[in-house]
Amino acid sequence: MRHISQHLEARVTALLRWRASRTTDTRRVVTHADAQALVDFVRAAKGKNGANIVIDHRVSRITKVSSRVPGVSVDADQLTISWGSNVGSVVGLGIYTNVRDARTLQRLIHQVDANATPPVDESSSYSLPPDPAANITLMPVSLWRTGTEQAWGPLHEELLARCVAAMRQSSLWCTGTLAVIQRAQLFGGSGTWGEDTDSELSVTARTEDGTASGWSGQAHRDATQLAPERIVHDAVDMALRNRGARRAEPGRYTAILSPTAVGQLVAAMCRSFDMGFFVGPLRYHPSVNGRTIRFGERVLDRRITLSTDPADPEGGDFPYYPDDGFPTRGETWVDQGVLKKMGSNLAWALGLGFYPPVKGPASMRMSGGTTSIAEMIAQCERGIYVHRLGGMAPRNEQACMFYGVTRHGCWLVKDGKIDRPVTNFRFYDSPFLRFNQVKALGVPQRVAFGYPPPPSDFQLGPRVGDVDWPHPPIIVPPMMVGDFNFCSLVDAV
């Protein structure tokens, strides 16, 4: 390593060994200074200062507990170094815990560069427009919570103990998942730095005969704000009230949707606000007036506003585009039902001739009202209360139509009262259609999605319907909508 200083080599080696051997640190991801040392090391090893080097470090702890069997905990640690030409990542390198020293890292960097296909062609890349400001200025956000950092210490055991104790006070079979994460990112070219934490606790309760279930969850960036006793109580109460469910005739009903169900629908429709998504209800058919996007048209109920704010105190997101660290700001996608913005990455923005790009919606907030769920039930002559959805998958992307089932609690509403629990339905509907038939809105709140095992190795990106964890914060109200399409019965519990 003749062209890399001994001090830098020693520091990077110490960092890699710290990742492999740490036992007491509550901060599990790299600091800004450590990430910068990695950038300097890769830059020296590659021998070119023009590479856009990105450091991404994500550490999670997922613990599953039950009222009757011992818990299981899985820790995941993913430190990734990637670099590219000008727009988009061209070659990348993942560093895992078996890389313990700087010399091994340097050999891997040279190996990846030597085997890169296709070779980096700087002449074919988009060129960034000149930035009048010498330094990139990011919107100030505060996404790191020391309370979640403590979830790698005594707080983790305390939350699990409180959750199990509450479970054992019930005769139902209860299972729960506590998931916490720390993330840090540094873009070497622009110096963009971001770090955040997140946490979620969800509990499922089932009756002894397996015919009824309930679910409850809470997500918060600060793990000290999680309330295990309340979450367990709500899940158990939902399961007990769901006993004795009988079938109801499928069809179109007024639906009273819990915040969780609304959040799942909003998460499913987010992709439609991305220009890279070639079809969807926000686009015209190619033959209509030569226009592409329905800007300025009403696409949702006038009471609905959808917005993203990186500094949202209940949610928020990194204030930069994830591919290149370019600054972003708060956006209003739908204002009182009217489409205002669509997201695009840098390549799309430059290709379509506009600049700067708009980061597509991830974290999302929906406007609300003041109507409680109890008041919605009192106003409903005949309908279905839906607690949660599951198994959502797209079936007609042009209309944003989804296929799925109701889960963990469904009740028939008659004459302003809960009549009886009913078995689950299969549904086929579009959030764009339902959000155009809004009858009442409640107070927005951040929703939990639950932690499903990822389909392959450790993945953090959103998945349609049931999502990989963590999902960007979604803050939505309960909602009463008309003509929800419950198309058939299903035996799922």
matplotlib code that plots the C-alpha trace (Angstrom):
import matplotlib.pyplot as plt

x = [0.0, 2.7, 0.2, -2.0, -0.7, 0.0, -2.3, -5.2, -4.6, -4.4, -7.6, -9.6, -8.3, -9.4, -12.8, -13.4, -12.2, -14.5, -17.5, -16.6, -15.8, -17.9, -19.9, -20.7, -21.2, -24.7, -23.9, -23.6, -23.0, -20.1, -19.7, -19.2, -15.5, -15.2, -17.3, -15.0, -11.9, -13.4, -14.1, -10.5, -9.2, -11.2, -10.3, -6.6, -6.9, -8.7, -6.2, -9.0, -10.7, -13.6, -15.4, -18.7, -18.0, -21.0, -20.8, -24.0, -24.1, -27.3, -27.5, -30.7, -31.8, -35.0, -36.3, -39.3, -41.0, -43.9, -46.0, -45.1, -41.7, -38.3, -37.5, -35.2, -33.0, -31.3, -28.7, -27.9, -25.0, -24.5, -21.7, -21.7, -19.2, -20.3, -19.0, -20.0, -19.4, -21.6, -25.2, -26.1, -23.9, -21.7, -19.6, -20.1, -18.5, -20.2, -18.0, -19.2, -17.9, -15.3, -13.3, -11.1, -8.3, -7.5, -5.2, -8.0, -10.3, -7.8, -7.4, -11.2, -11.5, -8.9, -10.6, -14.0, -12.6, -10.7, -13.8, -16.3, -18.7, -19.4, -16.3, -17.0, -17.5, -17.5, -18.3, -21.7, -22.8, -25.2, -23.4, -24.6, -25.6, -23.4, -24.4, -24.3, -23.7, -20.3, -21.6, -24.6, -27.1, -29.4, -32.7, -32.0, -33.6, -33.3, -33.8, -31.4, -32.8, -30.5, -33.4, -33.3, -29.5, -30.1, -32.1, -28.8, -28.4, -30.7, -33.6, -33.9, -34.3, -36.7, -39.1, -39.1, -39.7, -42.6, -44.0, -43.8, -45.2, -48.2, -48.7, -48.6, -51.5, -53.7, -54.8, -54.4, -51.4, -49.4, -46.3, -44.5, -41.7, -39.4, -37.3, -34.8, -32.4, -29.6, -28.5, -25.8, -24.9, -22.1, -21.8, -18.1, -18.5, -20.9, -20.1, -23.8, -24.2, -27.4, -28.1, -31.4, -32.9, -36.3, -38.1, -41.3, -43.2, -46.0, -48.1, -50.4, -52.9, -54.8, -57.5, -56.9, -59.0, -57.3, -60.5, -59.9, -56.9, -56.0, -53.1, -51.6, -48.4, -46.6, -43.7, -41.5, -38.1, -37.5, -37.8, -38.4, -41.8, -43.0, -45.7, -45.6, -48.5, -50.9, -49.9, -50.5, -53.8, -55.1, -54.1, -55.7, -58.9, -59.2, -58.9, -61.4, -64.0, -63.4, -64.5, -67.5, -67.1, -69.7, -69.8, -71.3, -72.4, -69.5, -70.2, -69.6, -69.9, -69.1, -65.8, -64.4, -60.7, -58.3, -55.2, -53.2, -55.4, -55.3, -51.5, -51.2, -53.2, -51.2, -47.9, -49.2, -50.1, -46.7, -45.1, -47.7, -46.2, -42.9, -42.3, -40.2, -43.4, -44.6, -48.2, -50.7, -53.8, -51.8, -50.8, -52.8, -53.1, -50.5, -53.2, -54.8, -53.7, -50.1, -49.9, -48.4, -49.1, -52.4, -50.9, -53.6, -56.4, -58.3, -57.3, -58.4, -61.2, -60.9, -60.4, -57.1, -53.7, -50.6, -47.3, -43.7, -41.6, -38.1, -38.3, -41.7, -41.5, -43.5, -41.8, -39.4, -36.8, -33.3, -33.3, -31.5, -31.9, -30.7, -28.7, -26.5, -27.0, -28.6, -30.7, -34.4, -37.1, -40.7, -43.2, -47.0, -48.0, -51.7, -53.2, -56.9, -57.3, -55.4, -52.2, -49.2, -46.0, -44.4, -41.1, -38.1, -34.5, -31.6, -31.4, -35.1, -35.0, -32.0, -33.5, -36.9, -35.2, -36.0, -33.8, -33.5, -35.1, -37.9, -37.3, -40.2, -42.5, -41.3, -42.4, -45.9, -48.5, -52.2, -54.4, -57.1, -60.2, -61.7, -64.1, -63.3, -63.8, -66.7, -68.3, -67.8, -69.5, -72.4, -72.8, -72.7, -76.0, -74.5, -70.8, -67.6, -65.0, -61.5, -58.6, -55.8, -55.0, -52.6, -51.2, -51.6, -50.4, -50.9, -53.3, -53.9, -51.2, -52.7, -55.6, -53.5, -55.8, -54.7, -55.8, -55.6, -57.4, -58.6, -56.8, -57.0, -60.5, -63.5, -66.9, -70.3, -71.8, -75.6, -77.6, -74.7, -73.5, -71.2, -73.5, -71.1, -67.7, -67.5, -65.0, -62.4, -62.9, -60.8, -60.9, -60.1, -59.9, -57.8, -56.8, -57.3, -60.9, -61.6, -59.9, -62.3, -65.3, -64.4, -67.2, -65.2, -61.6, -60.0, -56.9, -53.6, -51.1, -48.0, -48.9, -46.9, -46.7, -45.3, -42.1, -42.3, -39.2, -37.6, -37.9, -34.1, -31.1, -31.2, -33.3, -34.6, -36.6, -40.4, -42.4, -46.0, -48.6, -46.7, -43.4, -39.8, -38.8, -38.4, -41.0, -40.6, -43.0, -46.6, -48.9, -52.6, -56.0, -58.8, -61.2, -64.7, -65.1, -67.9, -68.3, -65.2, -65.1, -65.2, -65.2, -65.3, -65.0, -61.7, -60.9, -57.8, -57.7]
y = [0.0, 2.5, 5.2, 4.9, 6.5, 4.1, 6.2, 5.8, 2.1, 1.6, 3.6, 1.7, -1.6, -0.6, 0.3, -3.0, -5.0, -2.9, -3.9, -7.5, -7.5, -4.8, -6.0, -3.0, 0.0, 1.2, 3.1, 0.3, 2.3, 4.4, 8.0, 10.8, 10.8, 7.0, 7.2, 9.9, 7.8, 5.0, 7.5, 8.7, 5.1, 4.0, 7.2, 6.5, 2.8, 3.6, 6.3, 8.6, 11.4, 11.7, 8.5, 9.1, 7.0, 6.2, 4.7, 3.1, 1.3, -0.3, -2.3, -3.9, -6.2, -8.2, -10.1, -12.4, -13.3, -15.4, -16.0, -19.7, -20.3, -18.6, -15.7, -15.6, -12.6, -11.9, -9.1, -7.9, -5.6, -4.4, -2.0, -1.2, 0.9, 1.8, 4.1, 5.1, 7.5, 10.6, 9.4, 6.1, 3.4, 1.6, -0.7, -1.5, -3.5, -4.9, -5.3, -7.9, -8.9, -11.3, -8.3, -7.4, -5.3, -2.5, -4.6, -7.1, -4.2, -2.7, -6.0, -6.3, -2.8, -3.5, -6.8, -5.2, -2.5, -5.1, -7.2, -4.4, -4.9, -2.8, -0.6, 2.9, 5.2, 8.8, 10.2, 8.5, 9.8, 12.7, 15.8, 17.6, 21.2, 23.7, 24.5, 28.2, 27.4, 25.9, 23.9, 21.7, 22.9, 20.3, 20.9, 20.5, 17.3, 15.4, 11.7, 10.1, 9.2, 8.2, 6.3, 3.8, 3.7, 2.4, -0.5, -2.3, -2.2, -2.6, -1.0, -3.9, -6.4, -4.1, -3.8, -7.5, -8.3, -5.9, -7.4, -11.0, -10.2, -8.6, -11.5, -14.0, -12.2, -13.4, -17.0, -16.3, -17.4, -14.2, -13.5, -10.2, -8.7, -5.9, -4.4, -1.6, -0.1, 2.4, 3.8, 6.1, 7.3, 9.5, 10.6, 11.3, 13.6, 16.1, 15.4, 14.7, 13.0, 11.4, 9.2, 7.9, 5.4, 3.6, 1.1, -0.9, -3.3, -5.5, -8.2, -10.9, -12.7, -15.8, -17.7, -21.3, -22.8, -20.7, -19.2, -15.6, -13.3, -9.7, -7.4, -4.2, -2.3, 0.9, 2.5, 5.3, 6.7, 6.7, 3.2, 4.6, 5.7, 2.2, 1.0, -2.9, -3.2, -1.1, -2.9, -6.4, -5.3, -4.0, -7.2, -9.4, -7.3, -7.4, -11.2, -11.7, -9.4, -11.3, -14.7, -16.3, -14.6, -15.7, -15.2, -12.2, -11.7, -10.4, -7.2, -3.4, -1.9, 1.3, 0.5, 2.0, 1.6, 1.7, 3.9, 0.7, -0.3, 3.3, 3.3, 0.1, 1.5, 4.7, 2.8, 0.8, 3.9, 5.7, 4.2, 5.8, 9.2, 8.3, 9.3, 6.2, 4.2, 4.0, 3.2, 4.3, 6.4, 9.6, 9.3, 9.8, 7.2, 8.2, 9.3, 11.9, 15.4, 14.5, 15.1, 12.6, 13.6, 14.8, 17.8, 20.3, 17.7, 16.4, 12.8, 12.3, 13.6, 17.4, 16.7, 14.8, 16.4, 14.1, 15.7, 14.8, 16.7, 15.5, 17.4, 15.9, 15.5, 12.2, 10.7, 12.5, 11.2, 11.9, 15.3, 14.1, 11.8, 8.3, 7.7, 10.8, 12.8, 15.7, 17.9, 17.6, 19.5, 19.1, 18.4, 18.4, 15.7, 16.2, 19.5, 19.2, 16.4, 18.1, 16.5, 18.9, 17.0, 13.7, 12.3, 11.6, 10.6, 12.7, 10.7, 11.2, 14.9, 15.5, 13.3, 15.1, 18.5, 19.8, 20.4, 19.9, 16.4, 15.7, 12.8, 10.4, 10.0, 7.6, 9.0, 10.3, 12.3, 12.5, 15.3, 14.3, 15.4, 15.2, 12.2, 9.3, 5.7, 5.5, 8.4, 6.8, 3.7, 5.8, 7.4, 4.2, 2.5, -0.7, -1.4, -3.3, -2.2, -3.4, -3.5, -4.6, -5.8, -8.5, -10.3, -7.2, -7.6, -5.5, -6.9, -3.9, -1.3, 1.0, 1.5, 0.8, -2.1, -4.4, -7.8, -8.9, -10.0, -8.5, -9.6, -9.7, -8.3, -7.6, -6.5, -5.9, -2.5, -2.0, 1.1, 2.8, -0.1, -3.1, -6.0, -9.0, -10.2, -11.6, -13.8, -12.2, -11.1, -11.1, -7.6, -6.2, -2.4, 0.7, 3.3, 6.0, 4.9, 4.6, 7.9, 9.5, 8.4, 9.6, 10.1, 10.9, 11.4, 11.0, 12.3, 11.3, 9.1, 7.1, 3.5, 0.3, -2.3, -5.3, -7.1, -9.9, -12.0, -10.6, -12.8, -13.1, -11.7, -8.5, -6.0, -2.7, -1.4, -1.3, -4.3, -3.9, -4.7, -6.5, -4.6, -5.2, -3.4, -0.6, 1.1, 4.9, 6.6, 6.8, 9.1, 8.8, 9.0, 6.4, 6.8, 5.9, 5.3, 4.2, 1.1, -0.9, -4.0, -7.1, -9.5, -12.9, -14.8, -16.2, -18.6, -16.7, -15.7]
z = [0.0, -1.1, -2.1, 1.1, 4.3, 7.2, 9.4, 7.1, 6.6, 10.4, 11.0, 8.4, 9.7, 13.2, 11.9, 10.2, 13.2, 15.5, 13.4, 13.8, 17.5, 19.2, 22.2, 24.3, 21.9, 21.5, 18.4, 15.8, 12.6, 11.5, 12.5, 10.0, 10.6, 10.1, 6.9, 5.6, 6.3, 4.2, 1.4, 1.5, 1.6, -1.5, -3.3, -2.7, -3.6, -6.9, -7.8, -9.2, -7.3, -9.7, -8.5, -6.7, -3.6, -1.3, 2.1, 3.4, 6.8, 8.1, 11.3, 12.5, 15.4, 14.9, 17.9, 17.9, 21.2, 22.2, 25.3, 25.3, 23.6, 24.0, 21.8, 18.8, 17.9, 14.6, 14.1, 10.6, 9.7, 6.1, 5.3, 1.5, -0.5, -4.0, -6.7, -10.2, -13.0, -13.0, -12.7, -11.2, -9.7, -12.2, -10.0, -6.4, -3.5, -0.5, 2.6, 5.1, 8.5, 7.1, 5.8, 8.8, 7.4, 5.0, 2.8, 2.0, 1.2, -1.2, -3.0, -3.3, -4.7, -7.4, -8.2, -8.7, -10.9, -13.0, -13.5, -14.0, -17.0, -18.8, -18.2, -16.9, -19.9, -18.6, -22.1, -22.1, -18.7, -18.2, -17.1, -14.1, -14.7, -13.0, -9.4, -8.7, -5.0, -4.2, -1.3, -1.2, 1.5, 2.9, 4.7, 8.5, 9.8, 13.1, 12.5, 15.0, 18.4, 21.3, 22.7, 19.8, 20.1, 23.6, 22.2, 21.7, 25.5, 28.5, 26.8, 24.4, 27.3, 29.1, 26.2, 25.5, 29.2, 29.4, 26.1, 27.3, 30.7, 29.1, 26.8, 29.7, 31.4, 28.6, 27.8, 24.1, 22.0, 21.4, 19.3, 18.8, 16.9, 18.1, 15.3, 15.6, 13.1, 12.7, 9.4, 8.2, 4.7, 3.2, -0.4, -0.9, -3.9, -2.4, 1.3, 1.9, 5.3, 6.8, 9.8, 11.3, 13.6, 13.6, 15.7, 15.5, 17.8, 16.6, 18.3, 16.9, 19.2, 18.4, 20.2, 21.4, 18.6, 16.0, 14.6, 15.6, 15.7, 16.4, 15.6, 16.9, 16.3, 16.9, 15.0, 16.3, 15.6, 19.4, 20.8, 24.3, 23.1, 22.3, 24.7, 24.8, 27.3, 25.2, 22.0, 23.6, 25.1, 21.8, 19.9, 22.5, 22.7, 18.9, 18.9, 21.7, 19.9, 16.7, 18.1, 16.6, 13.2, 10.6, 6.9, 5.3, 1.7, -0.5, -2.5, -2.4, 1.1, 2.9, 4.5, 7.7, 7.4, 10.4, 10.0, 9.4, 6.5, 5.0, 5.4, 3.5, 0.6, 0.6, 0.6, -2.4, -4.4, -3.8, -6.8, -9.1, -8.2, -9.8, -13.4, -14.0, -13.5, -17.1, -16.4, -13.8, -13.1, -13.0, -16.7, -19.8, -22.5, -25.2, -27.7, -25.4, -26.5, -26.5, -22.8, -20.4, -16.7, -15.3, -13.6, -12.4, -12.5, -9.5, -8.9, -5.3, -3.0, -2.3, 1.4, 0.7, 0.6, 0.3, 1.2, 2.1, 4.5, 5.4, 8.7, 9.7, 13.5, 13.3, 10.3, 8.0, 5.6, 4.4, 2.7, -0.4, -3.3, -2.4, -5.7, -5.6, -2.5, -4.3, -1.9, -1.8, -0.1, 1.1, -1.7, -2.0, -4.4, -4.2, -2.9, -2.0, -4.5, -7.4, -8.7, -8.3, -8.5, -9.7, -8.6, -10.8, -10.4, -11.8, -15.1, -15.8, -14.9, -17.3, -20.0, -19.9, -19.8, -16.3, -13.3, -10.4, -9.9, -7.4, -5.1, -5.3, -2.3, 0.4, 3.7, 3.2, 5.2, 4.4, 5.6, 8.1, 9.8, 13.3, 13.0, 15.3, 14.4, 16.8, 15.1, 11.7, 12.9, 14.3, 10.9, 8.9, 7.9, 6.6, 6.1, 7.1, 9.5, 8.3, 10.8, 8.5, 5.0, 3.8, 0.8, -1.4, -5.0, -8.2, -10.8, -13.1, -12.8, -15.3, -12.9, -9.7, -8.9, -6.0, -5.0, -1.3, 1.8, 5.1, 8.2, 12.0, 12.5, 10.3, 11.6, 10.0, 10.9, 10.9, 11.8, 13.4, 15.6, 15.3, 14.5, 14.6, 13.6, 10.1, 8.3, 6.1, 2.5, -0.6, -2.1, -5.6, -5.6, -6.2, -3.6, -6.3, -6.6, -2.9, -2.0, -4.4, -2.4, 1.1, 3.6, 6.7, 7.9, 11.3, 13.0, 11.2, 13.0, 12.1, 11.3, 11.8, 9.0, 10.9, 10.2, 7.5, 6.8, 3.6, 0.6, 0.2, 2.0, 4.1, 2.2, 3.2, 0.2, 0.2, -1.1, -2.4, 0.3, 3.0, 3.1, 4.0, 7.1, 7.8, 5.6, 5.4, 7.8, 6.6, 8.6, 7.8, 9.4, 9.7, 6.9, 5.8, 2.1, -0.2, -2.4, -1.3, -3.4, -1.2, -4.1, -2.4, 0.9, 2.2, 5.1, 6.2, 9.9]

ax = plt.figure().add_subplot(projection="3d")
ax.plot(x, y, z, "-o")
ax.set_aspect("equal")
plt.show()
